Amino acid sequence: MVRVGILGATGYTAFEAIKLLLRHPHVEITAVTSRQEAGQSIAEIHHALTGRIDLTVEASDVPTIAAKTDLIFSCLPHGASAEQAVAYLKAGKRVVDFSADYRLNDIATFRRWYGDHHPDADRVGKVVYGLPELFRERIASADLVANPGCYPTSAILPLAPLLKQGLIDPRSIVVDSKSGVSGAGRTPKLNFHYPECNESFSAYGVGTHRHMPEIDQILERHASVAVETIFTPHLTPMDRGILSTIYAVPLRPLEQDEVLQRLREAYAGEPFVQVVDHLPATKDVAHTNLCHLTARVVRGRIVLISCIDNLIKGAAGAAVQNLNCMYGFPETTALAP
């Protein structure tokens, strides 16, 4: 039985992780932590857990939490997550980090996009990226895994096979993504207040969103070519889900059927990536660890469309999939749709 501790257990992604792990036959949740809600029952914070889990939220005292865990899910903010990860790694624990602290290739890029402070700068660029469809062999033996960002997951999965096969111009890519409000997290913010975002649809972070370098760098790791994307996120007035529409220029004339076939071959046997003929929608994958993706060729250009649940395949489900890789369980354990 793998004993799991969840740091920052009061947020949306932690809540989803708890629900998934309660279904896992080889996992016991033994600790949940929060700086602000210590002393409360976790079911008092997430009412849907009433009668399902009997744990009191604790402060993250490393010796105490480490003594009763094997693996840590760190759902803490950037900076704070790496600080805790270092402590738990020193205590001999394995860690899946939900923040962006370890996703990027180099500390210079991290500092440009996230600020100067990083408590574990020497590890940046050396941590396995937790997208099993591309990196599962390295994940299996890792003590620290960088859980992917939600937007990057929706962009990387459709693009990686075409870049690896040299089919598209790596500097022609435009990623146009829409996400539900839960992507902003549980902490109240004015822009995500109901009267502000309901009955509205808006772009944000144009050219400045922190997921843009993550998309570029992870695609480069997989494709071995320099990649430059234009990434524009949008906020949609729904609870959950991401739909990404991606535009790319092929390096030779391609028919739609060939693009679809290349994607199907790349993800043959993958339990969570489904290449579909129809145009996918966020409701198709809501509350699942699935990614639905398809392709069209329009006026000689490739249009890729992918859908994920931002809280599951974009966060908690990916973390459980990584846990399964790390401990040799079937990847679908607790995640079967």
QUIGI-V812849 format. One record per residue. N is the residue number from 0. OMEGA is omega in radians with two decimals (999 if undefined). D_CENTER is the distance of its C-alpha to the mean C-alpha in Angstrom with 1 decimal. Layout:
# QUIGI-V812849
n = <N:N>
omega = <OMEGA:OMEGA>
d_center = <D_CENTER:D_CENTER>
This chain:
# QUIGI-V812849
n = <0:1:2:3:4:5:6:7:8:9:10:11:12:13:14:15:16:17:18:19:20:21:22:23:24:25:26:27:28:29:30:31:32:33:34:35:36:37:38:39:40:41:42:43:44:45:46:47:48:49:50:51:52:53:54:55:56:57:58:59:60:61:62:63:64:65:66:67:68:69:70:71:72:73:74:75:76:77:78:79:80:81:82:83:84:85:86:87:88:89:90:91:92:93:94:95:96:97:98:99:100:101:102:103:104:105:106:107:108:109:110:111:112:113:114:115:116:117:118:119:120:121:122:123:124:125:126:127:128:129:130:131:132:133:134:135:136:137:138:139:140:141:142:143:144:145:146:147:148:149:150:151:152:153:154:155:156:157:158:159:160:161:162:163:164:165:166:167:168:169:170:171:172:173:174:175:176:177:178:179:180:181:182:183:184:185:186:187:188:189:190:191:192:193:194:195:196:197:198:199:200:201:202:203:204:205:206:207:208:209:210:211:212:213:214:215:216:217:218:219:220:221:222:223:224:225:226:227:228:229:230:231:232:233:234:235:236:237:238:239:240:241:242:243:244:245:246:247:248:249:250:251:252:253:254:255:256:257:258:259:260:261:262:263:264:265:266:267:268:269:270:271:272:273:274:275:276:277:278:279:280:281:282:283:284:285:286:287:288:289:290:291:292:293:294:295:296:297:298:299:300:301:302:303:304:305:306:307:308:309:310:311:312:313:314:315:316:317:318:319:320:321:322:323:324:325:326:327:328:329:330:331:332:333:334:335:336>
omega = <3.11:3.13:-3.04:2.98:-3.10:3.11:-3.08:-2.93:-3.06:-3.10:-3.10:-3.09:3.09:3.10:3.11:3.11:3.11:-3.12:3.13:-3.09:3.07:3.09:-3.00:-3.07:-3.08:-3.07:2.95:3.04:-3.03:3.14:3.01:-3.04:3.02:3.11:-2.99:-3.03:3.13:-3.14:3.10:2.97:3.11:3.11:3.03:-3.12:3.08:-2.99:3.13:3.13:-3.13:3.14:-3.08:-3.12:-3.08:3.13:3.05:3.11:-3.12:2.89:-3.09:3.00:-2.95:-3.14:-3.12:-3.11:-3.12:-3.10:-3.08:3.13:3.00:-3.07:3.12:2.88:-3.14:-3.13:-3.09:3.10:3.10:-3.12:3.10:-3.11:3.13:3.12:3.11:3.14:3.12:-3.09:-3.11:3.05:3.10:3.11:3.07:-3.13:3.00:-3.02:2.88:-3.05:-3.13:-3.09:3.12:-3.00:-3.07:-3.05:-2.98:-3.03:-2.98:-3.07:3.12:3.10:3.10:-3.08:3.13:-3.00:-3.04:-3.14:-2.99:-3.00:2.95:-3.04:-3.07:-3.00:-3.08:-3.14:-3.07:-3.10:-3.11:-3.04:-3.13:3.12:-2.94:3.02:-2.99:-3.13:-3.13:-2.96:-2.98:-3.11:3.13:3.13:-3.04:-3.07:-3.03:2.97:3.12:-3.13:3.08:3.12:-3.05:2.94:-3.08:3.09:3.12:3.10:-3.10:3.13:-3.04:-3.07:3.11:-3.03:-2.99:-3.12:-3.11:3.06:-3.13:-3.13:3.09:-3.05:-3.08:3.10:-3.06:3.11:-3.11:-2.87:3.03:3.14:-3.12:-2.98:3.09:-3.09:3.02:-2.99:-3.13:3.10:3.13:3.13:-3.02:-3.13:-3.08:3.06:-3.02:-3.06:-3.08:3.02:-3.01:-3.12:-3.13:-3.00:3.13:-3.11:3.14:-3.09:-2.99:2.99:3.06:3.09:-3.09:-3.12:-3.07:-3.08:-3.05:3.12:-3.13:3.09:3.09:3.11:-3.10:-3.01:-3.13:3.05:3.09:3.11:-3.07:-3.01:3.13:3.01:3.09:-3.09:3.11:-3.13:2.88:-3.06:3.11:3.08:3.10:3.06:3.10:-3.07:3.03:-3.07:-2.96:3.08:3.02:2.95:3.11:3.02:-2.95:-3.11:3.14:3.12:3.12:3.13:2.98:3.13:-3.12:3.01:-3.12:-3.12:3.13:3.13:3.12:-3.13:3.11:3.12:3.12:3.12:-3.12:-3.06:3.07:3.13:3.09:-3.03:-3.00:3.10:-3.11:3.08:-2.99:3.10:-3.09:3.06:-3.02:3.12:-3.07:3.13:-3.13:-3.03:-3.10:3.11:3.08:3.06:-3.07:2.86:2.99:3.10:3.11:-3.11:2.99:2.99:-3.07:-3.13:3.08:3.12:-3.12:3.03:3.11:3.10:3.13:3.12:2.99:2.89:-3.05:-3.12:-3.10:3.12:3.12:-3.11:-2.97:3.12:3.08:3.14:3.10:3.06:3.08:3.07:-3.14:3.08:-3.06:-3.08:3.04:3.06:3.01:-3.03:-3.13:-3.10:-3.10:-3.06:-3.10:-3.11:999>
d_center = <24.8:21.7:21.9:18.7:18.7:16.2:16.5:16.2:16.7:17.8:14.7:13.0:9.9:12.5:14.8:12.6:12.1:15.9:16.7:15.0:16.6:19.9:20.0:19.5:23.0:22.4:20.7:22.4:20.8:23.3:22.3:20.4:20.8:21.1:23.3:24.7:25.0:26.4:29.2:28.0:27.1:23.4:24.8:26.6:23.4:21.5:24.5:23.0:23.0:26.8:28.6:25.5:24.9:27.4:25.9:26.8:24.4:25.4:25.2:23.2:26.3:25.1:28.2:28.2:24.6:24.6:27.8:26.3:22.8:21.7:17.9:16.1:12.8:12.8:11.5:13.8:14.0:14.1:17.3:18.0:15.1:16.5:19.9:19.3:17.5:20.7:22.9:21.3:21.2:24.9:25.5:24.4:21.2:18.0:14.8:11.1:10.1:7.4:9.1:9.7:12.9:12.6:10.4:13.5:16.7:19.3:20.3:22.2:19.2:17.4:20.7:21.1:17.9:17.4:21.0:23.3:22.4:20.4:21.7:20.8:21.3:22.7:19.6:17.6:17.4:18.2:15.0:13.3:9.9:8.0:8.0:11.1:12.5:13.4:13.7:14.6:18.0:17.0:14.4:17.4:19.5:17.2:17.9:14.9:11.4:8.9:5.5:3.6:3.8:4.2:7.5:7.3:6.0:8.9:11.1:10.9:11.6:14.7:15.9:15.7:18.6:20.8:20.5:21.1:24.2:25.5:25.7:24.4:25.3:22.4:23.7:24.1:20.6:19.8:16.5:17.3:14.5:15.1:13.1:14.5:15.7:13.4:10.8:13.4:13.4:16.5:18.8:21.3:21.5:24.3:22.5:20.6:23.8:25.0:28.1:26.2:23.4:25.1:27.1:25.5:23.0:22.2:20.6:19.4:18.5:20.3:20.3:19.0:15.4:13.5:10.8:13.8:14.7:11.2:11.6:15.2:15.0:12.6:14.7:17.7:16.9:16.7:19.5:21.8:22.8:22.3:20.0:20.3:18.5:19.4:16.4:17.4:15.3:17.3:17.4:18.8:20.6:18.7:16.8:13.5:12.2:11.4:14.1:14.2:17.7:18.1:21.6:22.9:26.4:27.4:29.5:32.0:32.8:30.5:31.1:28.4:29.1:28.5:25.1:24.1:25.8:24.0:20.6:22.0:23.3:20.1:18.2:21.3:20.8:17.0:16.6:13.5:14.2:17.3:19.3:21.5:24.8:24.4:22.4:19.3:18.7:16.0:18.3:18.3:14.8:14.7:14.2:13.2:10.6:12.2:11.8:15.2:16.4:19.9:22.1:25.3:27.8:29.5:32.4:31.4:27.8:24.6:22.5:19.2:17.5:14.2:13.0:10.0:9.8:7.4:7.9:7.9:6.3:3.6:3.9:7.4:8.2:6.0:7.8:10.9:10.8:10.7:13.5:15.4:15.4:16.5:19.3:20.4:19.8:19.3:15.7:16.5:17.8:17.0:14.8:17.6:17.8>
